[in-house]
Amino acid sequence: MGRGTPRHYKVKRNNRAFWEPTAAMKALGFVSVPLGPAGPDAFRLAEEWNSRWDDARTGRQPSPAATATENLSPERAEALTIYKPGSLGAAFKEYRTTAEWAAKAPRTREDWFRAWKRIKPVFGDVKPSAVILQTISAFRQMIETNVSLREAHRVIKIWRALWKVAAAMGYCRRDADPSLGVRNVAAKGRNETWIEGEAVRLAKRAWRMGYYGLAAAIATGWDTQLSPGDVRNLRASQLATAGHGDLFFTERGKTGTPVGGALSKRSAWALSSYLARLGVELHGDAFIFRNRSGQPYSKDTLGDDFRDVRAAEFGESERRTMADFRRSGAVEAIVGGGTAEALSHAMGNTLSASNALFATYVPVNPETIREVTAARRRGRAKLR
C-alpha cells in the first residue's frame, strides 16, 4: 500500500477494502471488517478501527475477548456497553428499553442477540446512514463464507428488523436500508428425519454413557415433538400425571403458543428413573433436565452432550440433530392419518392455515395430544 495508508488496511479483489487484524489482534477478539470500496471513506473507517485497537492495546478500553471472558449474559454485556450517540448500537440499546422489546418471546430475543453478536463488531458504533450497499453486501458474504448460508440469512433478517425500529426512533430513514439491495438467499429447509428405533438407541446410549438427563430429554423430545429449546426449559410444574398418564403442558419459547405432549410408557420410565437418580425432588419452576454436573441444560451444553452421544452411537459423520425429532414426528402423524389441525395445534405452529382460530376455540387438551400420538403410531407402522 502507498504511504499514508492506514494500518491493517487491505484491498482485495473487486477493489473491496478490509480492515484485517493480525493473529495477535484476533486473539483479543477483533475480526476482519469490510470497509466498502477502496478510497477515502474506507480509509476513514480503517482509522476508526485502528483507534479502537489502540484503546484495547493500551488498556484504555477492554478488548472484545476480555469482555467475553467475564461470562456475562448477552443482556448484561449489552447493558454495560456504551455506544456513540446516533449509532446503530445506541438504537439497539434504546429499543431494548421499550415495551415492544419486553413483549418479544425469550427465544426471539435470543435470535436478536445472536445476530447482534455478529453485527456489533462491525456496525455497533457506526451511524446507520454511513452504511452503504457495498459494505453490507461484503459483510453478508463474509458471514456466509466463514460461518454458513443459514447464519448469513438470519443476520440480515435481524438487521432489516433492527433498521425498521431504528428508523421509527429517528436514527435513520426506513426506506434507506442498504440491505434491501442485497439478495438475502435462505438456506434450503432441512429434511432429515429419524426413526423410532434410532431415537431409542440414542436414549439408551446416553444412559449407558452416564448422560441420564440427556437420555430422559431425548425420550421426551421424541414423544412430545417439542423443540430442543422447549424441552430443556421444561419445569417440574409442567408435568401432569393425574388421569391422563404422563403429559407435558407448556408454551413454545418462540411464540408463547400453548403446546402439549404425551409420554409413552418407555419414556415415562426413562424420566422417572432419571428423576430418581437426581436424589432431590423437583418442585415448581425447577428445571427438569440437567447435565452430569447437576446444572440445568443450556443451549450449548445440551447440543454438546447430544453430539457426543450421537457420535458414539452413529459415528462422527452423522449430522442429524435433536431438532429433527420434531419433523420426524410430523411425518409419522401425517402418514398415520392425523389431521393437519390436530398436528398443528399439538406442535404449536401454523402447519394448518386455521391454526390461530383452532387454538382460540379448542384449548390444548389431552384428547388432541392423544389423537396425534395415535396417528404417529399408525404412521410409524406404515413407515416400517
TIPALUM-266824 format. One record per residue (C-alpha): residue in one letter; x, y, z. Coordinates in steps of 0.02 Angstrom, whole numbers, padded with zeros to 5 digits, always signed. Layout:
// TIPALUM-266824
aXYZ...
END
This chain:
// TIPALUM-266824
m+00000+00000+00000g+00054+00178-00026r+00123+00299+00101g-00010+00362+00219t-00116+00205+00206p-00196+00160+00374r-00127+00014+00470h-00209-00154+00437y-00293-00085+00280k-00303-00214+00139v-00380-00206-00034k-00442-00371-00105r-00523-00420-00268n-00652-00307-00349n-00567-00159-00262r-00650-00203-00096a-00561-00138+00060f-00549-00226+00227w-00477-00191+00398e-00378-00351+00432p-00318-00381+00611t-00162-00484+00643a-00167-00653+00730a-00125-00568+00895m-00267-00445+00872k-00389-00585+00828a-00339-00673+00989l-00408-00520+01080g-00574-00533+00990f-00551-00417+00841v-00619-00476+00674s-00600-00435+00490v-00709-00285+00445p-00770-00247+00268l-00745-00062+00230g-00830-00049+00061p-00747+00016-00097a-00565+00066-00078g-00546+00253-00056p-00563+00396+00068d-00717+00327+00157a-00632+00159+00180f-00476+00248+00246r-00582+00340+00374l-00666+00180+00436a-00498+00092+00447e-00430+00232+00556e-00582+00216+00671w-00543+00031+00694n-00360+00069+00724s-00414+00188+00860r-00518+00051+00942w-00370-00067+00932d-00255+00062+01010d-00379+00087+01153a-00382-00101+01187r-00193-00119+01165t-00154+00019+01289g-00287-00033+01414r-00400+00119+01394q-00544+00004+01344p-00569-00184+01369s-00543-00292+01216p-00691-00391+01143a-00613-00552+01209a-00590-00479+01384t-00774-00432+01389a-00823-00607+01335t-00719-00692+01469e-00823-00610+01605n-00959-00737+01557l-01095-00606+01558s-01267-00639+01486p-01299-00550+01320e-01420-00432+01406r-01295-00388+01543a-01150-00368+01422e-01252-00251+01314a-01314-00152+01463l-01132-00114+01507t-01085-00063+01330i-01078+00122+01287y-01108+00166+01104k-01078+00326+01008p-01232+00439+01001g-01332+00409+00843s-01251+00240+00810l-01338+00077+00770g-01284+00011+00939a-01365+00160+01025a-01525+00124+00929f-01524-00059+00983k-01492-00009+01163e-01636+00115+01162y-01752-00011+01081r-01719-00135+01222t-01796-00011+01345t-01965-00016+01257a-02118-00120+01297e-02109-00191+01121w-01941-00273+01159a-02004-00339+01326a-02153-00418+01238k-02043-00523+01124a-02034-00707+01167p-01870-00760+01251r-01817-00864+01101t-01847-00716+00985r-01736-00607+01093e-01605-00745+01085d-01609-00735+00895w-01585-00546+00901f-01436-00559+01017r-01362-00699+00912a-01369-00589+00757w-01312-00435+00853k-01157-00529+00909r-01102-00527+00726i-01169-00355+00684k-01095-00266+00835p-00907-00284+00798v-00929-00207+00626f-01075-00086+00640g-01107-00059+00827d-01027+00114+00832v-01074+00163+00654k-01216+00281+00610p-01343+00188+00504s-01335+00322+00370a-01149+00287+00347v-01178+00106+00293i-01184+00079+00106l-01240-00067-00002q-01064-00124-00043t-01017-00136+00140i-01170-00233+00197s-01154-00348+00045a-00972-00387+00089f-01023-00413+00271r-01156-00539+00224q-01039-00630+00106m-00907-00639+00243i-01030-00725+00361e-01089-00845+00226t-00909-00891+00185n-00843-00905+00363v-00998-00971+00452s-01143-01030+00344l-01278-00976+00224r-01409-01005+00359e-01319-00887+00480a-01295-00754+00346h-01481-00758+00308r-01526-00744+00493v-01410-00596+00522i-01478-00495+00375k-01657-00535+00427i-01623-00465+00601w-01528-00317+00525r-01683-00270+00425a-01795-00284+00577l-01674-00178+00679w-01664-00047+00541k-01853-00027+00546v-01859+00004+00733a-01706+00119+00721a-01799+00218+00587a-01953+00226+00699m-01844+00304+00835g-01768+00432+00715y-01595+00357+00689c-01617+00332+00501r-01743+00333+00359r-01846+00175+00344d-01831+00162+00154a-01642+00195+00155d-01591+00023+00219p-01442-00028+00110s-01475-00213+00143l-01631-00201+00033g-01511-00207-00113v-01438-00372-00051r-01515-00535-00108n-01539-00624+00057v-01549-00804-00001a-01609-00927+00131a-01534-01098+00155k-01641-01242+00097g-01750-01312+00233r-01689-01467+00321n-01773-01631+00277e-01679-01753+00388t-01781-01872+00495w-01752-02006+00625i-01849-02166+00651e-01910-02226+00819g-01779-02363+00836e-01639-02236+00810a-01710-02121+00944v-01719-02269+01063r-01537-02311+01025l-01485-02132+01062a-01576-02131+01229k-01501-02299+01279r-01326-02246+01228a-01344-02084+01328w-01397-02183+01480r-01251-02304+01465m-01130-02157+01448g-01196-02078+01608y-01295-01939+01524y-01453-01981+01620g-01534-01810+01600l-01498-01813+01414a-01571-01988+01397a-01734-01929+01476a-01731-01770+01369i-01708-01872+01209a-01855-01984+01256t-01962-01834+01299g-01914-01740+01141w-01956-01888+01031d-02127-01919+01107t-02184-01739+01129q-02110-01663+00968l-02055-01513+01071s-01904-01419+01005p-01740-01447+01100g-01753-01271+01171d-01927-01305+01237v-01875-01474+01308r-01729-01403+01406n-01841-01267+01477l-01973-01386+01545r-02009-01359+01729a-02069-01479+01863s-02239-01395+01872q-02272-01430+01687l-02278-01619+01708a-02455-01684+01734t-02493-01865+01776a-02666-01870+01856g-02797-01955+01748h-02707-01947+01580g-02541-02035+01603d-02383-01931+01587l-02410-01768+01492f-02317-01605+01475f-02409-01440+01454t-02303-01290+01410e-02281-01146+01287r-02170-01131+01135g-02019-01025+01176k-02025-00932+01010t-02209-00886+01006g-02286-00920+01176t-02413-01035+01092p-02484-01167+01211v-02424-01343+01169g-02426-01513+01248g-02353-01686+01227a-02386-01861+01291l-02252-01982+01351s-02251-02166+01307k-02227-02293+01446r-02046-02313+01394s-02012-02127+01401a-02107-02109+01564w-01994-02244+01637a-01838-02154+01574l-01899-01991+01651s-01945-02068+01820s-01781-02165+01827y-01682-02008+01791l-01777-01908+01922a-01744-02046+02050r-01558-02033+02013l-01557-01846+02044g-01577-01876+02229v-01682-01719+02252e-01865-01685+02225l-01902-01550+02097h-02045-01429+02127g-02123-01279+02043d-02011-01189+01920a-01861-01303+01943f-01788-01358+01777i-01811-01543+01748f-01669-01590+01630r-01493-01568+01695n-01318-01613+01638r-01196-01726+01727s-01142-01582+01839g-01321-01562+01902q-01343-01394+01814p-01494-01359+01703y-01455-01390+01521s-01411-01235+01420k-01421-01221+01232d-01236-01258+01216t-01220-01399+01343l-01372-01492+01275g-01303-01483+01098d-01128-01534+01153d-01189-01685+01251f-01306-01739+01111r-01164-01732+00984d-01055-01840+01098v-01190-01972+01113r-01235-01963+00927a-01053-01990+00877a-01036-02136+00997e-01190-02222+00926f-01189-02174+00742g-01012-02113+00706e-00931-01943+00680s-01008-01922+00506e-01188-01918+00572r-01260-01743+00562r-01443-01763+00609t-01493-01662+00762m-01615-01673+00905a-01716-01536+00819d-01752-01662+00680f-01860-01761+00802r-01995-01631+00776r-02003-01660+00589s-01992-01849+00612g-02146-01848+00723a-02242-01742+00599v-02203-01866+00460e-02265-02010+00568a-02426-01919+00613i-02469-01869+00434v-02432-02043+00365g-02540-02113+00505g-02689-02007+00455g-02677-01870+00586t-02767-01710+00539a-02668-01553+00499e-02768-01456+00627a-02731-01577+00768l-02547-01589+00722s-02530-01401+00704h-02618-01375+00869a-02511-01500+00962m-02348-01432+00889g-02394-01250+00916n-02357-01193+00739t-02452-01140+00581l-02449-01305+00490s-02636-01282+00470a-02696-01119+00395s-02833-01109+00527n-02718-01140+00674a-02749-00972+00758l-02938-00992+00753f-02924-01175+00802a-02819-01130+00954t-02944-00996+01005y-03093-01113+01014v-03010-01278+01060p-02884-01259+01202v-02740-01383+01207n-02808-01539+01289p-02760-01720+01318e-02879-01784+01184t-02794-01683+01047i-02623-01741+01105r-02682-01923+01113e-02752-01909+00935v-02584-01854+00868t-02493-01987+00969a-02607-02123+00900a-02583-02058+00723r-02395-02065+00747r-02407-02247+00798r-02506-02288+00641g-02384-02192+00534r-02235-02274+00617a-02305-02444+00573k-02328-02393+00391l-02154-02319+00379r-02080-02483+00435
END
